[in-house]
């Protein structure tokens, strides 16, 4: 079983739609989480950090459920420019390697 | 802004060649990482370093070595390139041990 699991998608949604991605993690020692965004053939870039129960930044909301060991990312009012792969990442402070990445969820926002 | 610079965006090498991938960061980060990214497999950690001259194996170190002689520079070495090392290679750095900043990546093709 992968340490961080995501539905690979693809998610194809119309512009203006609300879309949600879920991510589960297996290491209960994971303390903080991140969502990275990766455009096609580019490097991953930090989208949001999740240190407690959740975080909101404009159209993006991340929520953390420690009891069920999952993190979600909600995107409201989707834009064409939101098309990308979204990587769920877990951080365990006791681990020297530090971050564990999910394989990513691909989102395409259609006009 | 954090800047992580990888020496080449695209590289084509022949089987058996020795390959050097260079990565430089300008933020005085202690930690540096090398990943490879392949379709369907996500980001996989090859090696990381938490200090000058220190290195730790990641999940897939076989066929690779690294060098960190200076804090800002972390090199990945393929001693004898093979076709199964054709991939996208990503370098990252971090200071506090959670958020990692990535370089633009090197797309390596081994023929």
Backbone of each chain as ProteinMPNN parsed JSONL, in Angstrom:
{"seq_chain_A": "XXXXXXXXXXXXXXXXXXXXXXXXXXXXXXXXXXXXXXXXXXXXXXXXXXXXXXXXXXXXXXXXXXXXXXXXXXXXXXXXXXXXXXXXXXXXXXXXXXXXXXXXXXXXXXX", "coords_chain_A": {"N_chain_A": [[0.851, -1.194, 0.0], [0.55, 2.214, -0.878], [2.106, 5.01, 0.767], [0.987, 7.54, 0.605], [-1.968, 8.136, -0.962], [-3.714, 8.877, -3.932], [-6.516, 9.551, -6.05], [-5.931, 9.103, -9.395], [-7.358, 10.343, -11.417], [-8.33, 11.131, -14.815], [-9.855, 14.26, -13.841], [-12.339, 15.893, -15.413], [-13.765, 18.93, -15.744], [-16.307, 21.461, -16.134], [-15.703, 24.962, -16.757], [-16.043, 27.099, -13.958], [-17.139, 25.22, -12.294], [-17.281, 23.372, -9.158], [-14.799, 21.435, -7.674], [-13.521, 18.555, -6.026], [-10.779, 16.963, -4.47], [-9.585, 14.003, -2.956], [-7.278, 12.634, -0.594], [-5.498, 10.037, 0.891], [-3.582, 9.008, 3.732], [-1.163, 6.828, 5.185], [0.632, 6.832, 7.273], [0.436, 7.445, 10.532], [1.987, 9.142, 11.976], [2.424, 11.353, 10.511], [2.582, 14.852, 10.314], [2.162, 17.332, 9.132], [0.811, 18.692, 6.102], [0.682, 19.09, 2.54], [-0.441, 20.667, -0.451], [0.66, 20.484, -3.67], [1.019, 22.007, -6.855], [1.344, 20.974, -10.187], [2.196, 21.874, -13.325], [1.965, 20.812, -16.763], [4.894, 19.244, -17.743], [6.42, 20.829, -16.11], [7.937, 21.984, -12.981], [6.906, 20.879, -9.645], [4.951, 23.096, -7.643], [4.386, 24.811, -4.6], [1.104, 24.905, -3.413], [-0.716, 24.976, -1.214], [-0.419, 24.884, 2.368], [-1.114, 22.65, 5.068], [-1.533, 22.642, 8.309], [-3.086, 22.346, 10.565], [-6.446, 21.808, 11.144], [-7.365, 22.723, 8.739], [-7.205, 24.901, 5.826], [-7.641, 27.94, 4.054], [-7.571, 29.615, 0.975], [-8.503, 31.995, -0.926], [-10.131, 30.74, -3.682], [-9.526, 28.194, -3.03], [-9.671, 25.489, -0.777], [-8.373, 23.582, 1.788], [-8.726, 20.637, 3.693], [-8.209, 18.768, 6.664], [-8.49, 15.605, 8.041], [-7.718, 13.982, 10.716], [-8.507, 11.762, 12.153], [-9.608, 10.021, 10.283], [-7.574, 9.962, 8.552], [-7.246, 11.503, 6.14], [-6.856, 13.99, 3.576], [-8.3, 16.767, 1.974], [-8.838, 18.661, -1.028], [-10.476, 21.437, -2.149], [-11.718, 23.091, -4.906], [-13.191, 25.978, -5.867], [-15.364, 27.579, -8.28], [-13.975, 26.968, -10.775], [-11.217, 27.704, -12.911], [-9.888, 27.971, -16.243], [-7.155, 28.054, -16.059], [-6.633, 26.545, -13.849], [-6.151, 24.011, -14.61], [-4.141, 21.271, -14.21], [-1.818, 19.038, -12.562], [-2.395, 17.85, -9.332], [-0.63, 17.438, -6.427], [-0.588, 15.549, -3.512], [0.909, 15.786, -0.364], [2.699, 14.461, 2.384], [4.146, 15.202, 5.543], [6.505, 14.035, 7.83], [7.929, 14.679, 10.828], [9.729, 13.122, 12.14], [11.034, 11.761, 10.253], [13.858, 11.461, 8.274], [13.817, 11.782, 5.549], [11.697, 13.37, 5.088], [9.451, 14.391, 3.246], [6.613, 12.809, 1.755], [5.3, 11.976, -1.29], [2.183, 11.915, -3.031], [0.931, 10.317, -6.04], [-0.424, 12.076, -7.613], [-3.243, 13.967, -8.882], [-4.95, 14.461, -11.806], [-6.285, 17.334, -13.252], [-8.505, 18.756, -15.544], [-9.852, 21.671, -16.719], [-12.581, 22.584, -18.535], [-13.577, 24.682, -21.288]], "CA_chain_A": [[0.0, 0.0, 0.0], [1.319, 3.446, -0.918], [1.975, 5.8, 1.977], [0.053, 8.62, 0.281], [-2.717, 7.672, -2.128], [-4.641, 9.81, -4.561], [-7.188, 9.134, -7.278], [-5.176, 9.765, -10.463], [-8.229, 11.05, -12.346], [-8.449, 12.598, -14.832], [-11.088, 14.962, -13.565], [-12.647, 16.882, -16.448], [-14.892, 19.703, -15.224], [-16.526, 22.711, -16.882], [-15.33, 26.213, -16.109], [-17.027, 27.545, -12.976], [-17.565, 24.119, -11.425], [-16.547, 23.089, -7.924], [-14.237, 20.084, -7.753], [-12.823, 18.17, -4.793], [-9.891, 15.804, -4.525], [-9.242, 13.421, -1.67], [-5.971, 11.996, -0.487], [-5.382, 9.317, 2.163], [-2.211, 8.718, 4.131], [-1.142, 5.654, 6.066], [1.532, 7.042, 8.404], [-0.258, 8.275, 11.523], [2.941, 10.106, 12.529], [2.479, 12.535, 9.638], [2.162, 15.985, 11.12], [1.678, 18.429, 8.303], [0.482, 18.239, 4.754], [0.762, 20.139, 1.536], [-0.871, 20.435, -1.826], [1.495, 21.1, -4.689], [0.442, 22.024, -8.193], [2.367, 20.741, -11.205], [1.757, 22.036, -14.708], [2.549, 19.834, -17.68], [6.324, 19.371, -18.05], [7.043, 21.832, -15.233], [8.204, 21.482, -11.64], [5.846, 21.089, -8.657], [5.013, 24.346, -6.877], [3.521, 24.759, -3.432], [-0.195, 25.554, -3.518], [-1.228, 25.254, 0.141], [0.067, 24.098, 3.503], [-2.182, 22.286, 6.007], [-0.862, 22.285, 9.56], [-4.073, 21.952, 11.582], [-7.628, 21.155, 10.572], [-7.631, 23.145, 7.372], [-6.649, 26.167, 5.365], [-8.396, 28.468, 2.923], [-6.869, 30.678, 0.262], [-9.308, 32.35, -2.096], [-11.03, 29.697, -4.197], [-8.98, 26.896, -2.632], [-9.816, 25.11, 0.623], [-7.832, 22.268, 2.132], [-9.183, 20.173, 5.0], [-7.489, 17.621, 7.19], [-9.227, 14.77, 8.984], [-6.688, 13.091, 11.272], [-9.125, 10.512, 12.605], [-9.773, 9.156, 9.112], [-6.313, 10.052, 7.829], [-7.338, 11.977, 4.768], [-6.803, 15.427, 3.302], [-9.049, 17.088, 0.763], [-8.632, 19.964, -1.659], [-11.689, 21.894, -2.826], [-11.511, 24.251, -5.782], [-14.474, 26.571, -6.271], [-15.35, 28.469, -9.45], [-12.786, 26.537, -11.516], [-10.744, 28.48, -14.059], [-9.104, 27.191, -17.21], [-5.779, 28.04, -15.581], [-6.484, 25.567, -12.762], [-5.793, 22.721, -15.206], [-2.806, 20.887, -13.74], [-1.825, 17.871, -11.675], [-2.316, 18.279, -7.931], [0.094, 16.435, -5.642], [-0.804, 15.542, -2.072], [2.213, 15.517, 0.245], [2.683, 14.33, 3.84], [5.43, 15.452, 6.197], [6.701, 13.435, 9.144], [9.124, 15.338, 11.346], [10.693, 12.126, 12.597], [11.617, 11.084, 9.096], [14.909, 12.265, 7.669], [13.475, 12.051, 4.153], [10.814, 14.513, 5.286], [8.182, 14.473, 2.529], [6.162, 11.692, 0.937], [4.413, 12.523, -2.319], [1.255, 11.088, -3.772], [1.219, 10.287, -7.481], [-1.051, 13.214, -8.262], [-4.568, 13.912, -9.5], [-4.952, 15.341, -12.977], [-7.505, 18.132, -13.445], [-8.658, 19.57, -16.753], [-11.031, 22.53, -16.702], [-12.989, 22.743, -19.934], [-14.325, 25.938, -21.54]], "C_chain_A": [[0.886, 1.243, 0.0], [1.073, 4.254, 0.337], [1.012, 6.972, 1.795], [-0.644, 8.236, -1.022], [-3.683, 8.726, -2.618], [-5.314, 9.123, -5.743], [-6.488, 9.842, -8.43], [-6.026, 10.59, -11.423], [-8.141, 10.405, -13.727], [-9.834, 13.083, -14.433], [-11.25, 16.013, -14.661], [-13.893, 17.63, -16.008], [-15.074, 20.953, -16.059], [-16.059, 23.908, -16.065], [-16.442, 26.65, -15.145], [-17.481, 26.466, -12.013], [-16.741, 24.097, -10.133], [-16.061, 21.646, -8.003], [-13.465, 19.81, -6.464], [-11.969, 16.939, -5.034], [-9.667, 15.306, -3.104], [-7.894, 12.726, -1.737], [-5.94, 11.284, 0.86], [-3.919, 9.045, 2.456], [-2.214, 7.611, 5.177], [-0.271, 5.855, 7.304], [0.886, 7.991, 9.411], [0.669, 9.295, 12.171], [3.067, 11.352, 11.648], [1.871, 13.728, 10.357], [1.619, 17.147, 10.307], [1.588, 17.945, 6.868], [0.513, 19.424, 3.796], [0.028, 19.69, 0.286], [0.077, 21.22, -2.726], [0.743, 21.037, -6.002], [1.589, 21.824, -9.18], [1.746, 20.885, -12.58], [2.528, 21.073, -15.593], [4.004, 20.18, -17.988], [7.018, 20.488, -17.253], [7.278, 21.206, -13.843], [7.012, 21.669, -10.715], [6.059, 22.414, -7.918], [4.003, 24.287, -5.752], [2.241, 25.551, -3.668], [-0.697, 25.956, -2.125], [-0.532, 24.363, 1.152], [-1.118, 23.81, 4.415], [-1.532, 21.81, 7.28], [-1.848, 21.867, 10.648], [-5.268, 21.344, 10.858], [-7.896, 21.57, 9.139], [-7.014, 24.493, 7.072], [-7.471, 26.629, 4.172], [-7.604, 29.609, 2.3], [-7.659, 30.971, -1.006], [-10.258, 31.234, -2.482], [-10.629, 28.301, -3.723], [-9.155, 26.67, -1.128], [-9.254, 23.717, 0.824], [-8.33, 21.899, 3.517], [-8.453, 18.906, 5.37], [-8.373, 16.898, 8.2], [-8.25, 13.729, 9.525], [-7.278, 11.75, 11.7], [-9.24, 9.515, 11.454], [-8.544, 9.162, 8.225], [-6.519, 10.408, 6.364], [-7.29, 13.496, 4.743], [-7.596, 15.667, 2.021], [-8.637, 18.463, 0.256], [-9.879, 20.293, -2.446], [-11.342, 23.125, -3.656], [-12.883, 24.75, -6.222], [-14.278, 27.432, -7.509], [-14.106, 28.191, -10.316], [-12.508, 27.441, -12.718], [-9.973, 27.56, -15.005], [-7.67, 27.023, -16.722], [-5.556, 27.098, -14.395], [-6.102, 24.191, -13.301], [-4.343, 22.395, -14.869], [-2.931, 19.542, -13.036], [-1.594, 18.354, -10.256], [-1.734, 17.132, -7.094], [-0.203, 16.621, -4.158], [0.493, 15.088, -1.411], [2.079, 15.463, 1.766], [4.085, 14.537, 4.388], [5.447, 14.799, 7.577], [7.997, 13.974, 9.709], [10.171, 14.333, 11.797], [11.417, 11.428, 11.47], [12.659, 11.978, 8.455], [14.568, 12.629, 6.228], [12.428, 13.136, 4.022], [9.478, 14.467, 4.568], [7.895, 13.189, 1.761], [5.101, 12.215, -0.014], [3.427, 11.475, -2.807], [1.578, 11.173, -5.253], [0.521, 11.393, -8.255], [-2.418, 12.922, -8.84], [-4.59, 14.926, -10.63], [-6.309, 16.025, -13.134], [-7.435, 18.867, -14.774], [-9.946, 20.358, -16.636], [-11.349, 22.902, -18.146], [-13.771, 24.032, -20.144], [-15.802, 25.648, -21.794]], "O_chain_A": [[1.846, 1.332, 0.765], [-0.013, 4.207, 0.915], [0.304, 7.348, 2.729], [0.003, 8.037, -2.05], [-4.375, 9.379, -1.837], [-4.743, 8.223, -6.358], [-6.448, 11.073, -8.449], [-5.505, 11.431, -12.155], [-7.891, 9.202, -13.8], [-10.841, 12.41, -14.656], [-10.413, 16.903, -14.816], [-14.967, 17.037, -15.908], [-14.11, 21.46, -16.634], [-16.027, 23.863, -14.836], [-17.626, 26.579, -15.475], [-18.141, 26.764, -11.018], [-15.676, 24.705, -10.031], [-16.821, 20.745, -8.358], [-12.843, 20.704, -5.889], [-12.381, 15.998, -5.712], [-9.572, 16.097, -2.166], [-7.442, 12.294, -2.797], [-6.32, 11.872, 1.873], [-3.114, 8.871, 1.541], [-3.158, 7.482, 5.956], [-0.42, 5.125, 8.285], [0.801, 9.195, 9.172], [0.202, 10.214, 12.844], [3.756, 12.303, 12.019], [0.788, 13.635, 10.935], [0.719, 17.86, 10.751], [2.192, 16.947, 6.477], [0.386, 20.583, 4.191], [-0.103, 18.498, 0.008], [0.27, 22.426, -2.572], [-0.064, 20.136, -6.233], [2.659, 22.416, -9.038], [0.87, 20.106, -12.958], [3.596, 20.583, -15.226], [4.303, 21.285, -18.44], [8.053, 21.015, -17.663], [6.879, 20.073, -13.573], [6.177, 22.538, -10.97], [7.188, 22.799, -7.611], [2.897, 23.775, -5.925], [2.281, 26.714, -4.069], [-1.053, 27.11, -1.887], [-0.114, 23.247, 0.845], [-2.028, 24.631, 4.527], [-1.027, 20.689, 7.334], [-1.488, 21.117, 11.555], [-5.096, 20.444, 10.035], [-8.575, 20.857, 8.4], [-6.396, 25.132, 7.923], [-7.941, 25.815, 3.377], [-7.043, 30.454, 2.998], [-7.51, 30.292, -2.023], [-11.103, 30.83, -1.682], [-11.334, 27.33, -3.997], [-8.834, 27.537, -0.314], [-9.619, 22.782, 0.111], [-8.358, 22.739, 4.416], [-8.122, 18.081, 4.518], [-8.933, 17.517, 9.105], [-7.986, 12.718, 8.874], [-6.611, 10.719, 11.613], [-9.0, 8.32, 11.627], [-8.491, 8.428, 7.239], [-6.037, 9.717, 5.466], [-7.622, 14.181, 5.711], [-7.559, 14.855, 1.097], [-8.155, 19.307, 1.011], [-10.296, 19.524, -3.311], [-10.744, 24.078, -3.156], [-13.64, 24.026, -6.869], [-13.19, 27.948, -7.762], [-13.293, 29.085, -10.551], [-13.415, 27.876, -13.429], [-9.474, 26.508, -14.604], [-7.047, 25.985, -16.941], [-4.417, 26.88, -13.982], [-5.764, 23.298, -12.524], [-3.432, 23.152, -15.204], [-4.023, 18.982, -12.933], [-0.707, 19.169, -10.005], [-2.269, 16.023, -7.061], [-0.081, 17.722, -3.623], [1.107, 14.115, -1.849], [1.424, 16.315, 2.367], [5.075, 14.113, 3.792], [4.533, 14.982, 8.381], [9.062, 13.752, 9.131], [11.361, 14.645, 11.836], [12.303, 10.605, 11.7], [12.375, 13.13, 8.128], [14.989, 13.677, 5.74], [12.29, 13.752, 2.964], [8.442, 14.503, 5.232], [8.793, 12.564, 1.197], [4.12, 12.826, 0.411], [3.773, 10.306, -2.976], [2.393, 11.993, -5.676], [0.834, 11.627, -9.423], [-2.721, 11.796, -9.234], [-4.285, 16.102, -10.432], [-7.349, 15.367, -13.146], [-6.438, 19.515, -15.09], [-11.018, 19.776, -16.472], [-10.519, 23.449, -18.871], [-14.546, 24.435, -19.276], [-16.582, 26.572, -22.023]]}, "seq_chain_B": "XXXXXXXXXXXXXXXXXXXXXXXXXXXXXXXXXXXXXXXXXXXXXXXXXXXXXXXXXXXXXXXXXXXXXXXXXXXXXXXXXXXXXXXXXXXXXXXXXXXXXXXXXXXXXXX", "coords_chain_B": {"N_chain_B": [[12.611, 35.512, -3.448], [12.864, 31.984, -3.499], [15.386, 30.279, -5.257], [16.03, 27.562, -7.208], [18.25, 26.034, -9.192], [18.689, 24.04, -11.982], [21.149, 22.523, -13.979], [20.726, 21.702, -16.645], [18.0, 21.633, -18.955], [17.226, 19.76, -20.821], [18.634, 16.654, -21.748], [20.579, 14.426, -23.596], [21.91, 11.266, -23.639], [24.191, 8.519, -24.112], [23.929, 4.985, -23.639], [25.849, 3.706, -20.977], [27.416, 5.956, -20.642], [28.864, 8.376, -18.395], [27.022, 10.474, -16.336], [26.36, 13.737, -15.24], [24.29, 15.561, -13.162], [23.532, 18.764, -12.206], [22.726, 20.851, -9.428], [21.8, 23.886, -7.994], [21.171, 25.983, -5.223], [19.998, 29.097, -3.902], [19.369, 29.93, -1.348], [20.595, 29.286, 1.013], [19.837, 26.855, 2.117], [19.694, 23.957, 4.234], [18.958, 21.388, 3.528], [18.849, 19.214, 0.749], [17.561, 17.59, -2.199], [17.182, 14.855, -4.487], [14.98, 13.757, -6.933], [13.263, 11.428, -9.07], [10.845, 11.469, -11.663], [8.264, 9.667, -13.015], [5.75, 8.702, -15.39], [2.731, 7.712, -13.875], [4.046, 6.742, -11.653], [4.75, 8.767, -10.003], [6.614, 11.043, -7.872], [9.757, 9.94, -6.947], [12.1, 9.406, -4.409], [15.554, 9.713, -4.721], [18.14, 10.32, -3.587], [19.099, 12.19, -0.67], [20.33, 15.08, 1.111], [21.383, 16.445, 4.153], [23.273, 18.107, 5.005], [26.483, 19.6, 4.318], [28.621, 17.379, 2.656], [27.2, 15.267, 3.687], [25.002, 12.52, 3.102], [22.077, 10.676, 2.277], [20.453, 7.637, 1.466], [17.6, 7.393, -0.629], [14.527, 6.095, -1.783], [15.144, 4.789, -4.158], [18.053, 4.344, -4.773], [19.799, 2.849, -6.341], [22.189, 2.619, -8.876], [22.792, 5.246, -8.897], [24.716, 8.032, -7.624], [25.695, 10.636, -5.316], [26.885, 13.99, -4.691], [27.925, 16.37, -2.361], [29.662, 18.901, -1.933], [29.674, 21.569, -1.389], [27.483, 23.809, 0.338], [25.486, 24.967, -1.229], [25.264, 23.432, -3.503], [24.288, 20.468, -5.095], [24.935, 17.444, -6.468], [23.928, 14.993, -8.817], [24.884, 11.824, -9.865], [25.159, 9.611, -12.526], [26.691, 6.744, -12.866], [27.04, 4.901, -14.935], [25.124, 5.249, -17.429], [21.865, 3.949, -18.076], [19.177, 2.708, -20.161], [16.843, 2.509, -18.674], [17.023, 4.608, -16.973], [16.11, 6.802, -18.167], [14.242, 9.628, -17.721], [12.415, 12.204, -15.893], [14.238, 14.384, -13.944], [14.248, 15.838, -10.806], [15.348, 18.386, -8.709], [15.361, 19.503, -5.325], [15.11, 21.83, -2.561], [15.195, 22.597, 0.969], [14.608, 24.399, 4.043], [13.436, 24.432, 6.739], [12.708, 21.87, 6.841], [10.208, 21.1, 5.963], [8.506, 22.454, 3.737], [9.387, 22.096, 0.409], [11.311, 23.362, -2.261], [11.384, 23.379, -5.722], [13.578, 22.768, -8.513], [13.533, 23.462, -12.082], [13.697, 21.078, -13.385], [15.263, 18.314, -15.113], [15.109, 16.795, -18.138], [16.008, 13.743, -18.978], [17.242, 11.695, -21.502], [18.228, 8.476, -22.266], [19.934, 6.779, -24.644]], "CA_chain_B": [[12.127, 34.224, -3.931], [13.814, 30.878, -3.526], [15.724, 29.87, -6.608], [16.731, 26.298, -7.356], [18.619, 26.002, -10.61], [19.263, 22.802, -12.503], [22.066, 22.965, -15.032], [20.237, 21.436, -18.0], [16.579, 21.281, -19.049], [17.134, 18.53, -21.624], [19.933, 16.008, -21.893], [20.522, 13.138, -24.301], [23.156, 10.556, -23.405], [24.221, 7.145, -24.617], [24.1, 3.919, -22.637], [27.215, 3.53, -20.516], [28.07, 7.238, -20.362], [28.751, 8.941, -17.044], [26.184, 11.668, -16.454], [26.328, 14.614, -14.063], [23.205, 16.535, -13.092], [23.918, 19.729, -11.182], [21.638, 21.626, -8.832], [22.297, 24.949, -7.115], [20.126, 26.791, -4.587], [20.57, 30.37, -3.457], [18.722, 30.358, -0.114], [21.322, 28.779, 2.178], [19.086, 25.732, 2.68], [20.507, 22.835, 4.683], [18.53, 20.116, 2.947], [18.668, 19.143, -0.698], [16.966, 16.312, -2.583], [17.037, 14.476, -5.888], [13.87, 12.865, -7.252], [12.908, 11.208, -10.46], [9.395, 11.419, -11.829], [7.865, 8.879, -14.171], [4.276, 8.606, -15.492], [2.086, 6.665, -13.079], [4.829, 6.383, -10.46], [4.931, 9.942, -9.169], [7.966, 11.45, -7.477], [10.456, 8.96, -6.121], [13.304, 9.995, -3.848], [16.765, 8.961, -5.046], [19.074, 10.623, -2.503], [18.982, 13.515, -0.102], [21.475, 15.52, 1.909], [20.963, 17.414, 5.157], [24.41, 18.961, 5.351], [27.613, 19.417, 3.41], [29.296, 16.079, 2.694], [26.321, 14.23, 4.223], [24.032, 12.029, 2.14], [21.253, 9.556, 2.715], [19.729, 6.996, 0.38], [16.152, 7.465, -0.655], [13.841, 4.84, -2.106], [15.665, 4.132, -5.365], [19.411, 4.85, -4.985], [20.633, 1.974, -7.158], [22.601, 3.178, -10.156], [23.048, 6.675, -8.721], [25.465, 8.52, -6.468], [25.538, 12.081, -5.169], [28.004, 14.71, -4.108], [27.595, 17.689, -1.812], [30.906, 19.488, -1.443], [29.331, 22.91, -0.911], [26.105, 23.841, 0.825], [24.518, 25.39, -2.241], [25.32, 22.594, -4.7], [24.034, 19.037, -4.886], [25.081, 16.821, -7.787], [23.498, 13.597, -9.007], [25.79, 11.178, -10.819], [24.832, 8.297, -13.055], [28.027, 6.244, -13.178], [26.973, 4.253, -16.248], [23.712, 5.448, -17.729], [21.133, 2.874, -18.741], [17.932, 3.208, -20.765], [15.786, 2.631, -17.665], [17.212, 5.851, -16.229], [15.423, 7.871, -18.898], [13.237, 10.126, -16.789], [12.506, 13.606, -15.481], [14.931, 14.477, -12.671], [13.917, 17.071, -10.114], [16.1, 18.723, -7.513], [14.603, 20.35, -4.409], [15.81, 22.203, -1.337], [14.326, 23.085, 2.037], [15.334, 24.824, 5.226], [12.88, 23.959, 7.987], [12.416, 20.446, 6.785], [8.948, 20.697, 5.386], [8.277, 22.933, 2.381], [10.497, 21.929, -0.52], [11.256, 24.186, -3.46], [11.914, 22.558, -6.8], [14.12, 23.292, -9.744], [12.683, 23.288, -13.266], [13.77, 19.696, -13.84], [16.082, 17.911, -16.256], [14.532, 15.637, -18.842], [17.138, 12.953, -19.455], [16.981, 10.547, -22.375], [19.401, 7.614, -22.442], [19.679, 6.001, -25.872]], "C_chain_B": [[13.237, 33.181, -3.904], [14.111, 30.511, -4.968], [16.543, 28.587, -6.55], [16.98, 26.117, -8.844], [19.244, 24.668, -10.969], [19.983, 23.139, -13.805], [21.522, 22.75, -16.441], [18.735, 21.165, -17.958], [16.385, 19.96, -19.789], [18.545, 17.979, -21.821], [19.718, 14.693, -22.621], [21.885, 12.487, -24.16], [23.049, 9.15, -23.973], [24.414, 6.169, -23.457], [25.577, 3.762, -22.287], [27.958, 4.822, -20.213], [27.917, 7.607, -18.891], [28.032, 10.283, -17.179], [26.191, 12.435, -15.134], [25.132, 15.554, -14.184], [23.504, 17.458, -11.913], [22.706, 20.517, -10.701], [22.242, 22.642, -7.871], [21.112, 25.707, -6.539], [20.768, 28.001, -3.933], [20.019, 30.841, -2.121], [19.389, 29.801, 1.142], [20.564, 27.643, 2.885], [20.021, 24.599, 3.091], [20.226, 21.562, 3.884], [18.363, 20.208, 1.432], [18.314, 17.721, -1.083], [17.068, 16.105, -4.092], [15.912, 13.461, -6.011], [13.907, 12.528, -8.734], [11.397, 11.045, -10.533], [9.064, 10.715, -13.128], [6.346, 8.758, -14.202], [3.747, 7.428, -14.685], [2.808, 6.291, -11.803], [5.049, 7.568, -9.54], [6.389, 10.26, -8.91], [8.582, 10.383, -6.588], [11.807, 9.534, -5.701], [14.509, 9.106, -4.126], [17.775, 9.085, -3.893], [18.686, 11.973, -1.914], [20.191, 13.811, 0.783], [21.002, 16.574, 2.889], [22.111, 18.294, 5.637], [25.519, 18.711, 4.329], [28.294, 18.086, 3.704], [28.44, 14.969, 3.322], [25.337, 13.812, 3.142], [23.307, 10.836, 2.72], [20.566, 8.961, 1.497], [18.24, 7.224, 0.528], [15.57, 6.103, -0.979], [14.486, 4.073, -3.254], [17.088, 4.601, -5.665], [20.259, 4.048, -5.974], [20.921, 2.613, -8.505], [22.929, 4.66, -10.101], [24.022, 6.899, -7.572], [25.29, 10.035, -6.428], [26.796, 12.667, -4.552], [27.517, 16.048, -3.605], [28.847, 18.231, -1.142], [30.69, 20.894, -0.891], [27.846, 22.939, -0.582], [25.111, 24.116, -0.295], [24.403, 24.427, -3.418], [25.168, 21.114, -4.358], [24.013, 18.372, -6.255], [24.592, 15.382, -7.759], [24.343, 12.995, -10.115], [25.235, 9.822, -11.224], [26.15, 7.725, -13.566], [28.089, 5.615, -14.576], [25.509, 4.243, -16.663], [23.103, 4.239, -18.446], [19.794, 3.416, -19.222], [16.823, 3.342, -19.721], [15.983, 3.826, -16.732], [16.718, 7.057, -17.027], [14.253, 8.33, -18.048], [13.352, 11.64, -16.664], [13.146, 13.62, -14.098], [14.68, 15.854, -12.057], [14.764, 17.209, -8.862], [15.233, 19.628, -6.641], [15.475, 20.727, -3.226], [14.799, 22.68, -0.315], [15.178, 23.514, 3.214], [14.744, 24.186, 6.473], [12.509, 22.493, 7.938], [11.016, 20.123, 6.361], [8.806, 21.208, 3.96], [9.552, 22.781, 1.534], [10.24, 22.762, -1.76], [12.013, 23.456, -4.56], [12.576, 23.383, -7.895], [13.206, 22.944, -10.906], [12.741, 21.876, -13.841], [14.713, 19.513, -15.017], [15.445, 16.68, -16.873], [15.685, 14.892, -19.518], [16.653, 11.803, -20.326], [18.279, 9.773, -22.542], [19.105, 6.674, -23.607], [20.565, 4.758, -25.934]], "O_chain_B": [[14.388, 33.46, -4.24], [13.207, 30.439, -5.801], [17.604, 28.534, -5.929], [16.048, 26.056, -9.646], [20.206, 24.224, -10.341], [19.501, 23.927, -14.618], [21.824, 23.533, -17.342], [18.249, 20.532, -17.021], [15.517, 19.156, -19.449], [19.505, 18.722, -22.029], [18.797, 13.938, -22.307], [22.902, 13.081, -24.518], [21.96, 8.662, -24.273], [24.997, 6.511, -22.429], [26.437, 3.694, -23.164], [29.02, 4.79, -19.592], [26.961, 7.201, -18.231], [28.382, 11.113, -18.018], [26.045, 11.854, -14.058], [24.982, 16.257, -15.184], [23.702, 17.01, -10.783], [21.788, 20.809, -11.467], [23.086, 22.304, -7.041], [20.166, 26.037, -7.254], [21.91, 27.953, -3.474], [20.169, 32.012, -1.773], [18.801, 29.842, 2.223], [20.647, 27.498, 4.104], [21.003, 24.307, 2.408], [21.127, 20.772, 3.603], [17.8, 21.173, 0.915], [18.698, 16.765, -0.408], [17.044, 17.061, -4.867], [15.879, 12.451, -5.307], [14.502, 13.244, -9.54], [10.758, 10.555, -9.602], [9.519, 11.108, -14.201], [5.714, 8.715, -13.147], [4.241, 6.306, -14.791], [2.248, 5.596, -10.955], [5.492, 7.391, -8.405], [7.28, 9.81, -9.63], [7.987, 9.975, -5.59], [12.554, 10.073, -6.518], [14.504, 7.915, -3.817], [18.201, 8.087, -3.311], [18.034, 12.789, -2.565], [20.958, 12.92, 1.147], [20.293, 17.503, 2.503], [21.953, 19.112, 6.544], [25.486, 17.735, 3.579], [28.51, 17.725, 4.861], [28.914, 13.843, 3.471], [24.885, 14.644, 2.355], [23.845, 10.09, 3.538], [20.144, 9.689, 0.598], [17.692, 7.246, 1.63], [16.061, 5.078, -0.506], [14.388, 2.848, -3.318], [17.317, 5.202, -6.714], [21.317, 4.511, -6.399], [20.014, 3.088, -9.188], [23.294, 5.265, -11.109], [24.141, 6.071, -6.669], [24.801, 10.64, -7.382], [27.636, 11.969, -3.985], [26.803, 16.773, -4.297], [29.061, 18.045, 0.055], [31.439, 21.35, -0.027], [27.054, 22.187, -1.151], [24.015, 23.557, -0.306], [23.517, 24.596, -4.256], [25.827, 20.589, -3.461], [23.177, 18.695, -7.099], [24.817, 14.652, -6.793], [24.498, 13.591, -11.181], [24.889, 8.996, -10.379], [26.668, 8.174, -14.589], [29.07, 5.781, -15.3], [24.751, 3.345, -16.294], [23.733, 3.607, -19.294], [19.33, 4.455, -18.752], [15.951, 4.199, -19.863], [15.198, 4.03, -15.807], [16.892, 8.2, -16.604], [13.38, 7.537, -17.693], [14.242, 12.269, -17.236], [12.666, 12.952, -13.183], [14.873, 16.886, -12.699], [14.883, 16.28, -8.064], [14.456, 20.43, -7.159], [16.452, 20.044, -2.917], [13.698, 23.109, -0.659], [16.314, 23.067, 3.375], [15.445, 23.479, 7.197], [12.035, 21.944, 8.933], [10.641, 18.951, 6.389], [8.98, 20.42, 3.03], [10.626, 23.265, 1.892], [9.113, 22.858, -2.247], [13.13, 22.979, -4.359], [12.196, 24.522, -8.167], [12.224, 22.219, -10.74], [11.926, 21.516, -14.69], [14.933, 20.429, -15.81], [15.266, 15.656, -16.213], [16.254, 15.362, -20.503], [15.77, 11.039, -19.938], [19.307, 10.341, -22.912], [18.162, 5.884, -23.567], [20.485, 3.99, -26.893]]}, "name": "protein", "num_of_chains": 2, "seq": "XXXXXXXXXXXXXXXXXXXXXXXXXXXXXXXXXXXXXXXXXXXXXXXXXXXXXXXXXXXXXXXXXXXXXXXXXXXXXXXXXXXXXXXXXXXXXXXXXXXXXXXXXXXXXXXXXXXXXXXXXXXXXXXXXXXXXXXXXXXXXXXXXXXXXXXXXXXXXXXXXXXXXXXXXXXXXXXXXXXXXXXXXXXXXXXXXXXXXXXXXXXXXXXXXXXXXXXXXXXXXX"}
